[in-house]
C-alpha cells in the first residue's frame, strides 16, 4: 500500500484554479519550490556571486549532479546519467556511440510511426555518414523479431508511444535485441517520472529523455542521456570543452574526460538546470512503484468512466491499451473532429492536446492529478460532443502549437 499523501503532494504544485490540467505528458506543472529556487538563483546567486558562482555555487557540476537526481527515477546507477542539451542532441550522441560499439554493423532499426524527431535524427546521421556507415530501416513494433534485428547495430524505441500511450516491454525487447548483437536505445520522454523502470536490471545500453514532461523541469528544459558503464569509453561525436579531461587547461587537442562526463559538449544553462534540480526534489523520498500505481489507478478510472458513457462509446474509440501492463500514463481517444473537440475542451478548462490525425490525449501526472480531474474531463467531453460546441468557428483555428 502506498505511503504517499497525494493530496499533500499536489499542494506542492501551482495548479491554476478552474482548470483541469491533463497535459503533463507535454509540459509538467510548475512545482512551487522551483519558482522559489529560480528567484533565488537569479536574485542572489547570479546577482551577487556573478562569475564566482561557477565555483561558490557549484554551477559547473550541475549537469552531473542533476544526472544523479534523475538516476534513481529511471533505475540507473550512479555515474551513468548526465543532464544536458536536448533529447535530440543526446540521441545523436547515443546513435553514433552504438555505431562505434557495433562497428561491424551500419543498420539502425527504427519503429515505424514513432515520434518524428527520433527518425529525423537517425536519418540525418545516415545522410551525414553515408549509407556504407549508417543506414536506417523502419519496422512495425509488432514485427520486431531476432531476424529483423540480426544485422542491426542499434534499435531505437520509445518506451511509451506518444500517440497511443502504449507501454513497451523493456526487459523482453532489450533481451531479444541483444541476443542477436543489436544494442538498444530507449526514448524515455513519455515514461520518465511516471513509470517505474530499472535500466540497470534490464541491461539497457543507452537511453535518452526530456525533463519538461513528467519530471516538471519547465518549458524547453534540458534532456538527459544514460550510458551504461560498459559503454562509457566510446567517443562523444560532439566533443567540446566541457567534456575535456582538463577543461581549464585549454589544450589544443581533445582528450575525453573519464566516464559520463565525456558526453558533455558546451556550457549548459545554469538557470535551466537549476529549475530541473528544484523540480526533481519533489521525487525525493517517493517510491516509483507507488507513483506508477497512482498513474495506473488514474488512467484506469478514466477508461472505466469512458466505458460507462453511452455518449462517449458512440463518439470516441479508445486507442490506449486496456491492460495495465501495456499502458503508460495517458489515455488517447480517437474521434471525428478531434482538433476542434480538443479546443472546446481547453476553452472549458480541461487542458488536453491533439495529435494528428484524430487523437485527443488525456495525460495524467501521478504527482498532482486526481480522480475528480478524470471525472471532470469525462463530463466536459460528453457536454462538448452532445452540444456540438466544437463546431463553433473559434475552435477551428489552429495555433502554431497544437
C-alpha positions as CSV (number, residue, x, y, z in Angstrom):
1,X,0.0,0.0,0.0
2,X,1.3,3.5,-0.9
3,X,2.5,5.7,1.9
4,X,2.3,8.8,-0.3
5,X,-0.1,11.5,0.6
6,X,-1.1,12.5,-2.9
7,X,-3.3,15.5,-1.8
8,X,-0.2,16.9,0.0
9,X,1.9,16.2,-3.0
10,X,-0.5,18.0,-5.3
11,X,-0.2,21.1,-3.0
12,X,3.5,21.3,-3.9
13,X,2.5,22.3,-7.4
14,X,0.9,25.5,-8.8
15,X,-2.3,24.3,-10.5
16,X,-4.3,27.2,-11.9
17,X,-7.8,27.4,-10.4
18,X,-10.8,26.4,-12.5
19,X,-8.5,24.3,-14.7
20,X,-8.2,20.6,-15.0
21,X,-4.6,20.1,-16.3
22,X,-4.3,16.8,-18.3
23,X,-1.3,17.7,-20.4
24,X,1.6,16.9,-18.1
25,X,2.7,14.4,-20.8
26,X,3.6,17.5,-22.8
27,X,4.6,20.0,-20.1
28,X,4.6,19.3,-16.4
29,X,3.0,21.8,-14.0
30,X,5.2,24.2,-12.0
31,X,6.4,23.0,-8.6
32,X,6.2,25.8,-6.1
33,X,9.7,25.2,-4.9
34,X,11.1,25.6,-8.5
35,X,9.6,29.1,-8.6
36,X,11.3,30.0,-5.3
37,X,14.6,28.4,-6.4
38,X,14.8,30.3,-9.7
39,X,14.2,33.5,-7.9
40,X,17.0,32.7,-5.5
41,X,19.4,31.7,-8.3
42,X,18.7,35.0,-10.2
43,X,18.4,37.4,-7.3
44,X,21.1,36.0,-5.0
45,X,23.5,33.7,-6.8
46,X,23.7,35.4,-10.2
47,X,23.2,38.9,-8.9
48,X,25.7,38.7,-6.0
49,X,28.2,36.0,-7.0
50,X,28.4,36.8,-10.7
51,X,31.1,34.7,-12.4
52,X,32.3,33.3,-9.0
53,X,29.1,31.3,-8.8
54,X,30.6,28.7,-11.1
55,X,32.7,27.7,-8.1
56,X,30.9,29.0,-5.0
57,X,27.5,27.7,-6.1
58,X,28.8,24.6,-7.9
59,X,27.2,25.7,-11.2
60,X,29.9,23.8,-13.1
61,X,28.7,20.5,-11.6
62,X,25.0,20.8,-12.4
63,X,24.9,18.5,-15.5
64,X,26.4,15.7,-13.4
65,X,24.6,16.5,-10.1
66,X,21.2,16.7,-11.8
67,X,22.0,13.5,-13.6
68,X,22.5,11.9,-10.2
69,X,19.0,13.1,-9.2
70,X,17.5,11.5,-12.4
71,X,19.3,8.2,-11.9
72,X,17.1,6.7,-9.2
73,X,13.9,7.7,-11.0
74,X,14.9,5.6,-14.0
75,X,16.7,2.8,-12.2
76,X,20.2,3.9,-13.3
77,X,23.5,3.5,-11.4
78,X,25.4,6.5,-10.1
79,X,27.7,7.9,-12.8
80,X,25.6,6.8,-15.7
81,X,23.3,9.8,-16.3
82,X,24.1,13.4,-17.5
83,X,21.6,16.2,-17.9
84,X,22.4,18.4,-20.8
85,X,21.5,19.7,-24.2
86,X,18.2,18.3,-25.6
87,X,16.8,14.8,-26.1
88,X,17.5,15.1,-29.9
89,X,21.2,16.1,-29.4
90,X,21.6,13.3,-26.9
91,X,20.0,10.9,-29.3
92,X,22.6,11.8,-31.9
93,X,25.3,11.0,-29.4
94,X,23.8,7.7,-28.5
95,X,23.3,6.6,-32.1
96,X,26.9,7.4,-33.0
97,X,28.1,5.6,-29.9
98,X,26.1,2.5,-31.0
99,X,27.8,2.6,-34.4
100,X,31.2,2.8,-32.7
101,X,30.5,-0.1,-30.3
102,X,29.0,-2.2,-33.1
103,X,31.5,-1.0,-35.7
104,X,30.9,-4.1,-37.9
105,X,27.3,-3.0,-38.5
106,X,25.7,0.0,-40.1
107,X,22.0,-0.5,-39.8
108,X,19.8,1.4,-37.3
109,X,16.3,0.0,-36.8
110,X,13.5,2.5,-36.1
111,X,9.9,2.0,-35.1
112,X,7.5,2.9,-37.9
113,X,5.4,5.9,-36.8
114,X,7.5,6.8,-33.7
115,X,7.9,10.4,-32.6
116,X,9.3,12.1,-35.7
117,X,12.3,13.7,-34.3
118,X,13.8,10.3,-33.4
119,X,13.6,9.3,-37.1
120,X,14.8,12.7,-38.3
121,X,18.0,12.4,-36.2
122,X,18.7,8.9,-37.4
123,X,18.1,9.7,-41.0
124,X,20.2,12.9,-40.7
125,X,23.0,10.8,-39.3
126,X,22.7,8.4,-42.2
127,X,22.9,11.3,-44.7
128,X,25.9,12.7,-42.8
129,X,27.9,9.5,-42.7
130,X,26.7,7.8,-45.9
131,X,24.9,4.6,-46.4
132,X,28.0,2.5,-46.1
133,X,28.5,3.6,-42.5
134,X,24.9,4.3,-41.4
135,X,21.5,3.4,-42.9
136,X,18.1,3.1,-41.4
137,X,15.1,0.8,-41.6
138,X,11.6,1.3,-40.1
139,X,9.6,-1.6,-38.9
140,X,6.3,-2.0,-37.1
141,X,6.9,-2.9,-33.5
142,X,4.7,-6.0,-33.9
143,X,7.2,-7.2,-36.5
144,X,10.2,-7.0,-34.3
145,X,12.0,-10.4,-34.2
146,X,15.5,-11.6,-33.8
147,X,15.6,-12.0,-37.6
148,X,14.7,-8.4,-38.3
149,X,17.4,-7.2,-35.8
150,X,20.2,-9.7,-36.7
151,X,22.1,-7.1,-38.8
152,X,21.2,-4.0,-36.8
153,X,23.8,-2.0,-34.9
154,X,21.0,-0.4,-32.8
155,X,17.3,-0.5,-32.2
156,X,15.7,2.8,-31.2
157,X,12.3,2.6,-29.5
158,X,10.0,4.8,-27.4
159,X,9.3,3.3,-24.0
160,X,5.8,4.7,-24.3
161,X,4.3,5.6,-27.7
162,X,3.5,9.3,-27.8
163,X,0.2,8.8,-29.7
164,X,-1.4,5.7,-28.2
165,X,0.2,5.7,-24.8
166,X,1.2,2.0,-25.2
167,X,4.0,0.9,-22.9
168,X,6.6,-1.4,-24.3
169,X,8.2,-4.4,-22.5
170,X,11.7,-3.0,-21.9
171,X,13.1,-6.3,-20.4
172,X,11.9,-8.6,-23.2
173,X,12.7,-6.3,-26.1
174,X,16.1,-5.4,-24.8
175,X,17.0,-9.1,-24.2
176,X,15.7,-10.1,-27.7
177,X,17.8,-7.4,-29.5
178,X,20.9,-8.1,-27.5
179,X,20.6,-11.8,-28.2
180,X,21.5,-11.1,-31.9
181,X,24.1,-8.5,-31.1
182,X,21.9,-5.4,-31.5
183,X,22.2,-2.6,-29.0
184,X,19.1,-0.8,-27.7
185,X,18.4,2.9,-27.2
186,X,15.2,3.7,-25.2
187,X,13.5,7.0,-25.6
188,X,12.0,7.7,-22.1
189,X,10.3,11.0,-23.0
190,X,6.8,9.8,-22.1
191,X,7.8,7.5,-19.2
192,X,10.5,9.0,-17.0
193,X,8.8,10.3,-13.8
194,X,5.6,8.3,-14.3
195,X,6.6,4.7,-14.7
196,X,8.9,2.6,-12.6
197,X,11.8,1.1,-14.6
198,X,15.2,-0.3,-13.9
199,X,17.6,0.4,-16.6
200,X,20.4,-1.5,-14.8
201,X,18.4,-4.6,-14.3
202,X,17.1,-4.5,-17.8
203,X,20.7,-4.2,-19.1
204,X,19.8,-1.2,-21.2
205,X,22.6,0.1,-23.4
206,X,21.6,3.7,-23.9
207,X,18.6,5.9,-23.0
208,X,17.5,9.4,-23.7
209,X,14.8,11.6,-22.2
210,X,13.5,15.0,-21.6
211,X,12.9,16.8,-18.3
212,X,9.9,19.0,-19.1
213,X,7.1,16.4,-19.2
214,X,6.6,14.2,-16.1
215,X,9.8,15.5,-14.5
216,X,8.3,19.0,-14.5
217,X,11.6,20.8,-15.3
218,X,9.9,23.7,-17.3
219,X,9.3,24.6,-20.9
220,X,12.3,23.6,-23.1
221,X,14.2,22.1,-20.1
222,X,17.3,20.1,-20.9
223,X,17.4,16.5,-21.9
224,X,19.3,13.7,-20.3
225,X,21.5,10.8,-21.5
226,X,22.0,7.4,-19.9
227,X,25.1,5.4,-21.0
228,X,25.7,2.0,-19.4
229,X,29.1,1.9,-17.7
230,X,30.3,-0.8,-20.1
231,X,29.9,1.7,-23.0
232,X,31.4,4.8,-21.5
233,X,34.7,4.5,-23.3
234,X,33.1,5.4,-26.6
235,X,33.7,8.8,-28.1
236,X,31.4,11.8,-27.9
237,X,30.7,12.8,-31.6
238,X,30.3,16.4,-30.4
239,X,33.5,16.9,-28.4
240,X,33.5,20.2,-26.6
241,X,35.5,21.7,-23.8
242,X,33.0,20.7,-21.1
243,X,33.8,17.1,-21.9
244,X,37.5,17.5,-21.8
245,X,39.6,15.8,-19.2
246,X,41.2,19.1,-18.2
247,X,38.8,21.7,-19.5
248,X,40.6,24.7,-18.0
249,X,43.9,23.8,-19.3
250,X,42.6,24.9,-22.7
251,X,44.7,22.3,-24.6
252,X,44.7,22.4,-28.4
253,X,43.9,18.7,-28.7
254,X,40.9,17.0,-27.2
255,X,41.2,14.4,-24.5
256,X,37.9,13.0,-23.3
257,X,37.1,13.1,-19.6
258,X,36.5,9.7,-18.0
259,X,33.0,8.3,-17.5
260,X,29.7,10.0,-18.3
261,X,31.3,13.5,-18.2
262,X,32.8,12.9,-21.6
263,X,29.3,13.2,-23.1
264,X,29.1,16.9,-22.2
265,X,29.8,19.4,-25.1
266,X,29.4,23.1,-24.4
267,X,28.4,25.3,-21.4
268,X,25.0,24.4,-20.1
269,X,22.3,26.8,-18.9
270,X,22.5,27.3,-15.1
271,X,19.0,28.7,-14.9
272,X,17.5,25.7,-16.8
273,X,19.5,23.1,-14.8
274,X,18.6,24.8,-11.5
275,X,14.9,24.6,-12.4
276,X,15.2,20.9,-13.2
277,X,17.1,20.2,-10.0
278,X,14.5,22.0,-7.9
279,X,11.7,20.1,-9.7
280,X,13.3,16.8,-9.2
281,X,13.4,17.4,-5.5
282,X,9.7,16.6,-5.5
283,X,10.6,12.9,-6.1
284,X,12.9,12.7,-3.1
285,X,11.6,10.0,-0.7
286,X,9.0,8.7,-3.1
287,X,9.0,5.2,-4.5
288,X,8.5,4.9,-8.2
289,X,6.4,1.8,-7.7
290,X,3.9,4.0,-5.7
291,X,3.9,6.7,-8.4
292,X,3.3,4.1,-11.1
293,X,0.4,2.6,-9.1
294,X,-1.2,6.0,-8.8
295,X,-0.7,6.6,-12.6
296,X,-2.5,3.3,-13.4
297,X,-5.3,4.0,-11.0
298,X,-6.0,7.4,-12.6
299,X,-5.9,6.1,-16.2
300,X,-7.9,3.1,-15.3
301,X,-10.6,5.3,-13.6
302,X,-10.8,7.5,-16.8
303,X,-11.1,4.4,-19.0
304,X,-13.9,3.0,-16.8
305,X,-15.8,6.3,-17.0
306,X,-15.4,6.1,-20.8
307,X,-16.8,2.6,-20.8
308,X,-19.8,3.7,-18.7
309,X,-20.7,6.6,-21.0
310,X,-23.0,5.7,-23.9
311,X,-22.3,9.1,-25.4
312,X,-18.5,8.5,-25.5
313,X,-18.9,4.9,-26.7
314,X,-20.7,6.3,-29.7
315,X,-18.3,9.1,-30.4
316,X,-14.8,8.1,-29.3
317,X,-12.7,5.0,-29.7
318,X,-10.1,4.0,-27.1
319,X,-6.6,3.9,-28.6
320,X,-4.7,3.3,-25.4
321,X,-4.4,-0.4,-24.2
322,X,-6.8,-1.6,-21.5
323,X,-4.1,-3.8,-19.9
324,X,-2.3,-2.0,-17.1
325,X,1.0,-3.7,-18.0
326,X,0.8,-2.2,-21.5
327,X,-0.3,1.3,-20.7
328,X,1.7,4.4,-20.0
329,X,0.3,7.5,-18.1
330,X,-2.0,8.8,-20.7
331,X,-5.3,7.9,-22.3
332,X,-5.8,8.6,-26.0
333,X,-9.2,8.7,-27.7
334,X,-9.7,8.7,-31.4
335,X,-12.7,10.7,-32.7
336,X,-14.0,12.7,-35.6
337,X,-13.4,16.4,-35.4
338,X,-10.6,15.7,-32.8
339,X,-8.9,19.1,-33.2
340,X,-11.9,21.3,-32.6
341,X,-13.1,19.0,-29.8
342,X,-9.7,19.5,-28.1
343,X,-10.0,23.2,-28.4
344,X,-13.5,23.2,-27.0
345,X,-12.3,21.2,-24.0
346,X,-9.5,23.7,-23.4
347,X,-12.0,26.5,-23.5
348,X,-14.0,24.5,-21.0
349,X,-11.0,24.5,-18.7
350,X,-9.9,20.9,-19.4
351,X,-6.3,21.2,-20.8
352,X,-5.6,18.4,-23.2
353,X,-3.8,18.2,-26.6
354,X,-4.4,17.0,-30.1
355,X,-2.2,14.7,-32.3
356,X,-2.8,14.1,-36.0
357,X,-4.9,12.8,-37.5
358,X,-7.7,12.2,-35.0
359,X,-6.3,11.8,-31.4
360,X,-7.1,13.7,-28.2
361,X,-4.6,12.9,-25.4
362,X,-5.5,13.0,-21.7
363,X,-2.2,12.9,-19.8
364,X,-2.3,12.0,-16.2
365,X,0.6,13.1,-13.9
366,X,0.5,10.9,-10.8
367,X,2.1,13.7,-8.8
368,X,-0.8,16.1,-9.0
369,X,-3.8,14.8,-11.0
370,X,-6.8,13.4,-9.1
371,X,-9.8,11.2,-9.8
372,X,-12.0,14.2,-9.8
373,X,-9.9,15.5,-12.7
374,X,-10.8,12.4,-14.7
375,X,-14.5,12.8,-13.8
376,X,-14.5,16.4,-14.8
377,X,-12.8,15.6,-18.1
378,X,-15.3,12.9,-18.9
379,X,-18.3,15.2,-18.1
380,X,-16.8,18.1,-20.2
381,X,-16.1,15.8,-23.1
382,X,-19.7,14.5,-23.1
383,X,-21.0,18.1,-23.0
384,X,-18.8,19.2,-25.8
385,X,-19.9,16.3,-28.0
386,X,-23.6,16.3,-27.3
387,X,-23.9,20.1,-27.6
388,X,-21.7,20.1,-30.7
389,X,-19.9,23.3,-29.3
390,X,-16.8,22.1,-31.1
391,X,-18.4,23.3,-34.4
392,X,-18.1,26.9,-33.3
393,X,-15.7,28.9,-35.6
394,X,-13.2,29.8,-32.9
395,X,-12.4,26.1,-32.3
396,X,-11.4,25.5,-36.0
397,X,-8.4,28.0,-35.8
398,X,-5.1,26.3,-35.4
399,X,-2.3,28.0,-33.5
400,X,1.4,27.0,-34.1
401,X,1.4,24.6,-31.2
402,X,-1.4,22.0,-31.0
